[in-house]
Amino acid sequence: KTHSSHIINDIWKYKAVILGSCAYNGGIFPPMAHLLSDLEHYGLKDRYLGIFGSASWGGGGVRAINKFAENIKWEVVGDQLEARCAPKDEDIERCRDIANAMAARLLS
C-alpha cells in the first residue's frame, strides 16, 4: 500500500531494513520487484538486510530478494525465512529471530 518513494526515504535514513515478499507466478510480487529495482538504481551502500517471504509451490520472492542483496552487496543478517502457504507458529518465531538478529547486529 505504501508508495516506494516513502519506503526508500526511510531506508536512506536507517542502516537496516527487513524486506519480505510473497511469491507471484514463480517470481516476486510486482510492487516489491519495483522497490528492489529502485533501490538498486539508487545504489545505497552499507546496509543490513533481513529477508523473509512466503511461497505456495515454487517460491520466488525470497530468491529475488537474495539476488538483489547479492547485486547491491548488502549484508544479509540472520537466517532468512520462506514460509510455505500460511505462516505457522514456527515461522512467526523465525521472523522474531530475524528481528532479534538485526537488533543484535545494529548494537554490535
C-alpha atoms as one frame of an Amber mdcrd trajectory, in Angstrom:
protein
   0.000   0.000   0.000   2.868   2.392   0.705   4.432   4.055  -2.311   8.045
   3.005  -2.847   9.261   6.614  -2.558   8.202   6.686   1.108   9.920   3.360
   1.792  13.112   4.465   0.047  13.095   7.705   2.032  13.135   5.676   5.265
  15.810   3.299   4.004  18.051   6.326   3.330  17.652   7.313   6.989  18.336
   3.936   8.569  21.165   1.405   8.472  18.975  -1.708   8.324  15.859  -2.985
   6.637  13.928  -6.244   6.731  12.216  -6.995   3.423   9.651  -9.653   2.704
   7.581 -10.730  -0.251   5.229 -13.404  -1.305   5.955 -15.342  -4.457   3.983
 -14.334  -7.529   3.832 -16.620 -10.568   7.234 -18.105  -9.784   8.801 -14.717
  -9.134   8.430 -11.849  -6.706   5.320  -9.740  -6.080   5.453  -6.900  -8.682
   5.361  -3.948  -6.225   8.314  -5.476  -4.329  10.158  -6.045  -7.613   9.654
  -2.348  -8.360  11.012  -1.356  -4.928  14.088  -3.579  -5.318  14.740  -2.158
  -8.770  14.521   1.401  -7.444  16.834   0.591  -4.535  19.368  -0.946  -6.881
  19.179   2.134  -9.104  19.859   4.494  -6.185  22.899   2.460  -5.186  22.552
   2.670  -1.413  25.627   1.198   0.254  26.459  -0.388   3.582  23.051  -1.544
   4.750  21.955  -4.607   6.699  19.156  -6.719   5.265  16.818  -9.288   6.790
  14.829 -11.478   4.392  11.520 -13.311   4.703   8.673 -14.335   2.455   6.055
 -16.891   1.616   5.535 -19.348  -1.202   2.907 -21.818  -2.224   4.636 -24.226
  -4.571   7.805 -22.954  -6.241   8.744 -19.839  -4.320  10.311 -16.817  -5.920
  10.020 -13.889  -3.527  12.882 -14.821  -1.214  15.022 -15.914  -4.150  14.569
 -12.490  -5.809  15.422 -10.596  -2.601  18.570 -12.725  -2.239  19.597 -11.842
  -5.802  19.000  -8.162  -5.007  21.179  -8.422  -1.862  23.926 -10.070  -3.878
  23.763  -7.396  -6.593  23.766  -4.440  -4.208  26.195  -6.112  -1.766  24.168
  -5.545   1.385  24.992  -7.712   4.386  22.273 -10.304   4.969  21.577 -10.640
   8.704  20.031 -13.688  10.340  18.562 -16.755   8.725  16.084 -15.998   6.002
  12.606 -17.478   6.104  10.357 -18.706   3.324   7.078 -19.909   4.825   5.021
 -22.361   2.805   1.474 -21.060   2.328   0.117 -19.508   5.529   2.807 -19.000
   8.178   2.784 -21.412  11.086   3.734 -20.599  14.672   7.288 -21.786  13.946
   7.501 -19.354  11.003   6.360 -16.457  13.187   9.042 -17.388  15.720  11.660
 -17.427  12.953  10.539 -13.905  11.982  11.228 -12.857  15.563  14.656 -14.470
  15.236  15.356 -12.311  12.160  14.325  -9.198  14.093  16.494 -10.173  17.078
  19.481 -10.886  14.825  19.038  -7.476  13.212  18.829  -5.727  16.579  21.987
  -7.522  17.723  23.808  -6.561  14.515  22.862  -2.919  14.923  24.075  -2.917
  18.516  27.430  -4.518  17.680
